[in-house]
Amino acid sequence: MPSEGPILHADLDAFYAAVEQRDDPRLRSRPVIVGGGVVLAASYEAKACGVRTAMGGGLARRLCPQAIVVPPRMSAYSAASKAVFEVFRQTTPLVEGISIDEAFLDVGGLARIAGSPSRIAARLRQQVAEQVGLPITVGVARTKFLAKVASGVAKPDGLLVVPHDGELDFLHPLPVERLWGVGRVTAGKLRARGITTVGQVAGLGEPVLVSMLGRASGRHLHALAHNHDPRPIRVGRRRRSMGAQRALGRRRRSPAELDAILTALVDRLTRRLRAAGRVCRTVTLRLRFADFARATRSHTLADPTAHTETVLDTARGLLAAAAPMIASEGLTLIGVALSNLDDDGAVQLTLPFDGREAGALDSALDDVKHRFGSAAITRATLLRRDEGPSVPLLPD
C-alpha cells in the first residue's frame, strides 16, 4: 500500500508581491507592499514586519517604513496565474482550482508514469519556478483538508508530505485555527474553554462540540480533527457562490461613500452572473469593523435573479440594518456574496415582463462595457470614484 496520499495542494507564495519581485529585480529580497491605500498583498519580507493583507496603507508603512509600495498590475497577475495553471494541467488532468493562486491536484493514478506524489510535487515546484519564475508551496496528503494544512505549515516555498501513518501525529499538535471554519469567533469560543490544539478538539467528542458550536460547525470540526474529509477532486465544477469585497482602511466613510462602494461591488458581481449565464437567490453582506469584529447579514429572494437593481436593493437593506453598528464601531471592510446559484435558462421564462425588460437592459449595458471598457458607461454616483482594483478570478 502506498504511504503517501494522492492529493496535492499547491499554493503560490505571496502571489501579487512575488510577481512584482519576479518582474523587477530591484525588489527581490526587499519588503514589498502591493497597493497604497489598502494592502492588497505583501512580500514575506514585509510580513515579517507585521504587514498583512487588507491592512490600511498608513499603518503598513508605519510598521515597515523601508517597504517599497507598488501599484497593482492585475493583468500581470492574471497572466502569471494562467501560466501556473497550465503547469498544473500538464501534471495531471484532475485539477480543482480554488483561486487564481491555489489548486488541488489528484495524482493518485500517475505512479507508474510519473512516480510517487512527493516526486510529482517536487517536479511541479521546479517547473513552476523554471517556467513561470514564481515560488510555490505544495502539501501532499491523503485528504484535501490535510494537504491544505500541510501547505500552510510548509510556507514559504516549501514541500511537506504527510504520510498515512503520521496524519494525526502531524495534525493534533497544531493550533485550532488550522481547522477549516475556525475563524476569530470560533477560536475565541474554543480558547475560552482552554481548547487550543486540534488534538484537544478531537478529544472532545462530537456531542460536546455540537453543544458548544452548533450542529453544523460541531460535526464539521469533529470530522476534520480526525482527518475525515471524503471530498474528491472536482474538475470543472461551477461556483456555488461568488463574491467581491473592498477593504476601506480606517478612515470613516460617509453613508454616501458606503453606498457607492456597495453599488460598485454589486455592479461587478451581477455582471459576472450574467456573463456566466447564472442567477442567484441569496444575497449576503459581510462587514468588518475597526475592532476587527465581523458581522454577516443575508437575505434569500423569492425568485432567482441576475438583475442589478434587485440585488442592490437587497444589499442596501442589509447595509441599512447594520447602520447603528457601523456608526459606533467604524467599518474597515465591506463585501457582498451571491449564493444559491443556478443556470438562468431554467428560470428566465418565469420572470414577469418587467423583469425580462430589466434583464434586457442589464445585458445591453454589459455589452457596451465589454466592447468599450468598464468605464465606458457607469452610474452617476460612481463618477470620479475609485471603485477599487478588479481582482483577477478563475472562470465562473
C-alpha positions as CSV (number, residue, x, y, z in Angstrom):
1,M,0.0,0.0,0.0
2,P,1.4,3.5,-0.8
3,S,2.4,5.6,2.2
4,E,1.7,8.9,0.5
5,G,-1.7,10.4,-0.2
6,P,-2.7,11.3,-3.7
7,I,-3.8,14.9,-3.1
8,L,-1.6,17.9,-3.7
9,H,-2.5,21.4,-2.5
10,A,-0.4,23.9,-4.5
11,D,-0.3,27.5,-3.3
12,L,1.7,30.3,-4.7
13,D,3.5,32.3,-2.1
14,A,2.5,36.0,-1.6
15,F,1.3,35.9,-5.1
16,Y,0.9,39.5,-6.2
17,A,4.1,40.6,-4.4
18,A,6.0,37.6,-5.8
19,V,5.1,38.6,-9.4
20,E,6.3,42.2,-8.7
21,Q,9.6,40.8,-7.3
22,R,10.0,38.5,-10.3
23,D,9.4,41.3,-12.8
24,D,11.6,43.9,-11.1
25,P,15.0,42.6,-9.9
26,R,15.3,45.7,-7.7
27,L,12.5,44.4,-5.5
28,R,13.9,40.9,-4.8
29,S,14.6,40.1,-1.1
30,R,13.2,43.5,-0.2
31,P,9.9,44.3,1.6
32,V,7.2,44.9,-1.0
33,I,3.6,46.2,-0.5
34,V,1.2,46.0,-3.4
35,G,-1.5,48.7,-3.1
36,G,-1.3,52.1,-1.5
37,G,-4.5,53.0,0.3
38,V,-5.1,49.4,1.4
39,V,-2.6,46.5,1.3
40,L,-3.6,44.0,-1.4
41,A,-0.5,41.8,-0.9
42,A,2.7,41.9,1.0
43,S,6.0,40.0,0.4
44,Y,7.3,37.8,3.2
45,E,9.9,40.4,4.0
46,A,7.1,42.9,4.6
47,K,5.0,40.3,6.5
48,A,7.9,39.8,8.9
49,C,7.3,43.4,10.0
50,G,3.7,42.7,10.7
51,V,2.2,43.9,7.4
52,R,-1.0,42.0,6.5
53,T,-3.4,41.9,3.6
54,A,-6.3,44.4,3.9
55,M,-4.4,46.5,6.3
56,G,-4.6,50.2,5.9
57,G,-1.6,51.6,3.9
58,G,-0.7,54.2,6.5
59,L,-0.4,51.5,9.3
60,A,1.5,49.2,6.9
61,R,4.1,52.0,6.2
62,R,4.5,52.7,9.9
63,L,5.1,49.0,10.6
64,C,7.5,48.7,7.7
65,P,8.9,52.2,6.7
66,Q,11.5,50.6,4.5
67,A,8.9,48.9,2.4
68,I,8.6,49.6,-1.3
69,V,4.9,50.3,-2.3
70,V,3.9,49.4,-5.8
71,P,0.6,49.8,-7.6
72,P,-1.3,46.6,-8.5
73,R,-1.0,45.2,-12.0
74,M,-3.9,42.8,-12.4
75,S,-3.2,41.9,-16.0
76,A,0.3,40.6,-14.9
77,Y,-1.2,38.5,-12.1
78,S,-3.8,37.1,-14.4
79,A,-1.2,36.1,-17.0
80,A,1.0,34.5,-14.2
81,S,-2.0,32.5,-12.9
82,K,-2.8,31.2,-16.3
83,A,0.8,30.1,-16.8
84,V,0.9,28.3,-13.4
85,F,-2.4,26.5,-14.1
86,E,-1.0,25.3,-17.4
87,V,1.8,23.6,-15.4
88,F,-0.9,22.1,-13.2
89,R,-2.8,20.7,-16.2
90,Q,0.5,19.3,-17.6
91,T,1.0,17.5,-14.3
92,T,-2.5,15.9,-14.1
93,P,-5.9,16.3,-15.7
94,L,-7.5,16.3,-12.3
95,V,-7.1,19.9,-11.2
96,E,-9.6,21.8,-9.0
97,G,-8.9,25.5,-8.9
98,I,-9.7,27.2,-5.6
99,S,-8.5,30.7,-6.6
100,I,-6.1,32.2,-9.1
101,D,-3.1,31.2,-6.9
102,E,-4.0,27.8,-5.5
103,A,-5.4,24.5,-6.6
104,F,-5.9,20.9,-5.6
105,L,-4.4,18.2,-7.8
106,D,-5.1,14.4,-7.7
107,V,-2.0,12.5,-8.8
108,G,-3.1,9.1,-7.4
109,G,-3.2,7.4,-10.9
110,L,0.2,8.6,-12.0
111,A,2.6,6.3,-10.0
112,R,3.7,4.2,-13.0
113,I,4.4,7.0,-15.3
114,A,5.4,9.9,-13.0
115,G,6.4,8.4,-9.7
116,S,5.3,9.0,-6.1
117,P,3.2,12.0,-5.1
118,S,6.2,13.6,-3.4
119,R,8.3,13.2,-6.6
120,I,5.5,14.7,-8.7
121,A,5.1,17.6,-6.2
122,A,8.9,18.3,-6.3
123,R,8.9,18.3,-10.0
124,L,5.8,20.6,-10.1
125,R,7.6,23.1,-7.9
126,Q,10.6,23.0,-10.1
127,Q,8.6,23.5,-13.3
128,V,6.7,26.5,-11.8
129,A,10.0,28.1,-10.8
130,E,11.6,27.5,-14.2
131,Q,8.6,28.2,-16.5
132,V,6.8,30.9,-14.6
133,G,9.5,32.2,-12.2
134,L,7.5,32.0,-9.0
135,P,7.9,30.2,-5.7
136,I,5.1,27.7,-4.9
137,T,4.4,25.6,-1.8
138,V,2.9,22.1,-2.0
139,G,1.3,20.0,0.6
140,V,0.8,16.2,0.0
141,A,-1.6,14.2,2.0
142,R,-4.5,11.6,1.8
143,T,-7.3,14.3,2.1
144,K,-7.8,17.7,0.6
145,F,-8.1,19.2,4.1
146,L,-4.8,17.8,5.3
147,A,-3.0,18.7,2.1
148,K,-4.1,22.3,2.5
149,V,-2.9,22.3,6.2
150,A,0.4,20.8,5.1
151,S,1.0,23.5,2.5
152,G,0.1,26.2,5.1
153,V,2.7,24.7,7.5
154,A,5.3,24.4,4.8
155,K,5.1,28.0,3.6
156,P,7.0,29.8,2.2
157,D,8.5,28.0,-0.8
158,G,8.3,24.5,0.8
159,L,7.1,20.9,0.3
160,L,5.6,18.9,3.1
161,V,4.4,15.3,2.8
162,V,2.1,13.9,5.5
163,P,2.4,10.0,5.4
164,H,-0.6,7.9,6.1
165,D,0.8,6.6,9.4
166,G,1.7,10.1,10.6
167,E,-1.5,12.0,9.9
168,L,-2.8,12.6,13.5
169,D,0.7,13.0,14.9
170,F,1.1,15.9,12.5
171,L,-2.3,17.3,12.8
172,H,-3.1,17.2,16.5
173,P,-0.4,19.4,17.9
174,L,-1.4,22.3,15.6
175,P,-3.4,25.3,16.8
176,V,-7.2,25.2,16.4
177,E,-7.0,28.0,13.9
178,R,-5.6,25.4,11.4
179,L,-9.1,23.8,11.1
180,W,-11.2,25.0,8.2
181,G,-14.0,27.1,9.5
182,V,-12.3,28.2,12.7
183,G,-12.1,31.9,12.5
184,R,-11.7,34.5,15.2
185,V,-15.1,34.0,16.8
186,T,-14.9,30.2,16.9
187,A,-11.3,30.2,18.0
188,G,-12.3,32.5,20.8
189,K,-15.0,30.2,22.0
190,L,-12.7,27.2,22.0
191,R,-9.8,29.0,23.6
192,A,-12.1,30.4,26.3
193,R,-12.6,26.8,27.3
194,G,-8.9,26.0,27.3
195,I,-9.0,24.3,23.9
196,T,-6.0,25.4,21.9
197,T,-4.9,22.5,19.8
198,V,-6.6,20.3,17.1
199,G,-5.9,17.2,19.3
200,Q,-7.9,18.7,22.1
201,V,-10.8,19.3,19.7
202,A,-10.6,15.7,18.6
203,G,-10.7,14.5,22.2
204,L,-14.0,16.4,23.0
205,G,-16.4,14.1,21.1
206,E,-19.0,15.3,18.6
207,P,-21.9,15.9,21.0
208,V,-19.8,18.2,23.1
209,L,-18.7,20.2,20.1
210,V,-22.3,20.4,18.8
211,S,-23.4,21.8,22.2
212,M,-20.6,24.4,22.1
213,L,-20.7,25.5,18.4
214,G,-24.0,24.3,16.9
215,R,-24.8,21.2,14.9
216,A,-23.2,22.1,11.6
217,S,-19.9,23.6,13.0
218,G,-19.6,20.9,15.7
219,R,-19.9,18.0,13.3
220,H,-17.7,19.7,10.7
221,L,-14.8,20.3,13.2
222,H,-15.1,16.9,14.8
223,A,-14.7,15.3,11.4
224,L,-11.7,17.5,10.4
225,A,-10.0,17.0,13.8
226,H,-9.9,13.2,12.9
227,N,-8.9,14.0,9.3
228,H,-12.2,12.7,8.0
229,D,-12.6,14.5,4.6
230,P,-14.1,12.3,1.8
231,R,-14.4,15.1,-0.8
232,P,-12.9,14.2,-4.1
233,I,-11.1,16.5,-6.6
234,R,-13.9,18.1,-8.7
235,V,-12.8,19.2,-12.2
236,G,-14.9,21.9,-13.9
237,R,-17.3,22.3,-11.1
238,R,-19.2,25.6,-11.3
239,R,-19.1,28.0,-8.4
240,R,-21.7,27.6,-5.7
241,S,-21.3,31.3,-4.8
242,M,-19.4,34.4,-5.9
243,G,-18.3,37.4,-4.0
244,A,-16.4,40.7,-4.0
245,Q,-15.1,42.8,-1.2
246,R,-13.4,46.2,-0.7
247,A,-11.0,47.0,2.2
248,L,-11.7,50.5,3.4
249,G,-8.8,51.3,5.7
250,R,-9.5,53.0,9.0
251,R,-10.9,56.3,7.6
252,R,-14.5,57.0,8.5
253,R,-16.8,56.7,5.4
254,S,-20.0,58.7,4.9
255,P,-23.2,56.8,4.1
256,A,-23.0,58.1,0.5
257,E,-19.5,56.7,0.2
258,L,-20.5,53.4,1.6
259,D,-23.5,53.3,-0.8
260,A,-21.2,54.0,-3.8
261,I,-18.8,51.2,-2.7
262,L,-21.7,48.8,-2.3
263,T,-23.1,49.8,-5.7
264,A,-19.8,49.2,-7.4
265,L,-19.5,45.7,-5.8
266,V,-23.0,44.7,-6.8
267,D,-22.5,46.0,-10.3
268,R,-19.3,43.9,-10.6
269,L,-21.0,40.8,-9.3
270,T,-24.2,40.9,-11.3
271,R,-22.1,41.5,-14.5
272,R,-20.3,38.3,-13.6
273,L,-23.6,36.5,-13.0
274,R,-24.9,37.4,-16.4
275,A,-21.6,36.7,-18.2
276,A,-21.7,33.2,-16.7
277,G,-25.4,32.7,-17.5
278,R,-26.3,32.3,-13.9
279,V,-28.8,33.7,-11.3
280,C,-28.7,33.9,-7.5
281,R,-31.2,33.5,-4.7
282,T,-29.3,34.7,-1.7
283,V,-27.5,38.0,-1.1
284,T,-25.1,38.2,1.8
285,L,-23.4,41.3,3.2
286,R,-20.1,40.9,5.0
287,L,-18.7,43.6,7.3
288,R,-15.5,44.0,9.3
289,F,-15.3,46.7,11.9
290,A,-12.4,48.8,13.3
291,D,-12.1,46.5,16.3
292,F,-11.7,43.5,13.8
293,A,-15.1,42.1,14.8
294,R,-17.1,40.8,11.8
295,A,-20.8,40.6,11.0
296,T,-22.7,38.8,8.3
297,R,-26.3,39.5,7.1
298,S,-28.2,37.5,4.5
299,H,-31.5,37.6,2.7
300,T,-33.0,35.0,0.3
301,L,-35.1,36.3,-2.5
302,A,-38.4,34.8,-3.6
303,D,-37.2,34.4,-7.2
304,P,-33.7,33.9,-8.6
305,T,-32.3,36.9,-10.4
306,A,-29.3,38.4,-12.1
307,H,-30.9,41.9,-12.1
308,T,-28.6,44.5,-10.7
309,E,-31.2,46.7,-9.1
310,T,-32.9,43.8,-7.4
311,V,-29.7,42.6,-5.8
312,L,-28.6,46.2,-5.0
313,D,-31.9,47.0,-3.2
314,T,-31.5,43.8,-1.1
315,A,-27.9,44.7,-0.3
316,R,-28.8,48.2,0.6
317,G,-31.5,46.9,3.0
318,L,-28.9,44.7,4.7
319,L,-26.5,47.6,5.0
320,A,-29.2,49.9,6.4
321,A,-29.9,47.3,9.1
322,A,-26.2,47.4,10.1
323,A,-26.0,51.2,10.2
324,P,-26.0,51.6,14.0
325,M,-23.1,49.2,14.3
326,I,-21.2,51.0,11.5
327,A,-21.8,54.4,13.2
328,S,-20.5,53.2,16.5
329,E,-17.7,50.9,15.5
330,G,-16.4,52.2,12.1
331,L,-16.1,50.0,9.1
332,T,-12.9,48.7,7.6
333,L,-14.2,46.2,5.0
334,I,-17.4,45.6,3.1
335,G,-18.2,42.6,1.0
336,V,-21.1,41.1,-0.9
337,A,-21.6,37.4,-1.7
338,L,-24.2,35.9,-4.0
339,S,-25.1,32.3,-3.4
340,N,-27.8,29.6,-4.2
341,L,-26.6,30.0,-7.8
342,D,-28.5,28.3,-10.7
343,D,-28.3,28.4,-14.5
344,D,-30.6,31.2,-15.7
345,G,-32.1,29.3,-18.6
346,A,-34.3,27.3,-16.3
347,V,-35.9,30.4,-14.7
348,Q,-36.0,33.2,-17.3
349,L,-39.4,32.1,-18.6
350,T,-40.9,32.5,-15.2
351,L,-40.0,36.2,-14.9
352,P,-42.7,38.8,-15.4
353,F,-42.5,41.1,-18.3
354,D,-40.9,44.0,-16.4
355,G,-38.3,41.5,-15.0
356,R,-37.4,40.4,-18.6
357,E,-37.3,44.0,-19.7
358,A,-34.9,44.9,-16.9
359,G,-32.7,41.9,-17.7
360,A,-32.5,43.0,-21.3
361,L,-31.4,46.5,-20.2
362,D,-28.7,45.0,-18.0
363,S,-27.5,42.8,-20.9
364,A,-27.3,45.8,-23.2
365,L,-25.2,47.7,-20.7
366,D,-22.9,44.7,-20.2
367,D,-22.4,44.6,-24.0
368,V,-21.3,48.2,-24.0
369,K,-18.9,47.7,-21.2
370,H,-17.5,44.6,-22.8
371,R,-16.9,46.3,-26.1
372,F,-15.6,49.7,-24.9
373,G,-14.4,49.0,-21.4
374,S,-16.0,49.0,-17.9
375,A,-15.6,52.8,-17.6
376,A,-17.5,53.5,-20.9
377,I,-20.8,53.7,-19.1
378,T,-21.4,53.9,-15.3
379,R,-23.8,55.3,-12.7
380,A,-23.7,59.0,-11.9
381,T,-22.9,58.1,-8.2
382,L,-19.8,56.3,-9.3
383,L,-18.3,59.1,-11.5
384,R,-14.8,60.1,-10.4
385,R,-14.9,57.5,-7.6
386,D,-12.3,54.9,-7.1
387,E,-14.1,51.5,-7.4
388,G,-11.0,49.6,-6.2
389,P,-9.0,47.1,-8.2
390,S,-10.8,44.5,-10.2
391,V,-9.1,41.3,-8.9
392,P,-8.4,38.5,-11.5
393,L,-10.6,35.4,-10.9
394,L,-11.0,31.9,-12.1
395,P,-13.7,31.4,-14.7
396,D,-17.2,31.4,-13.2
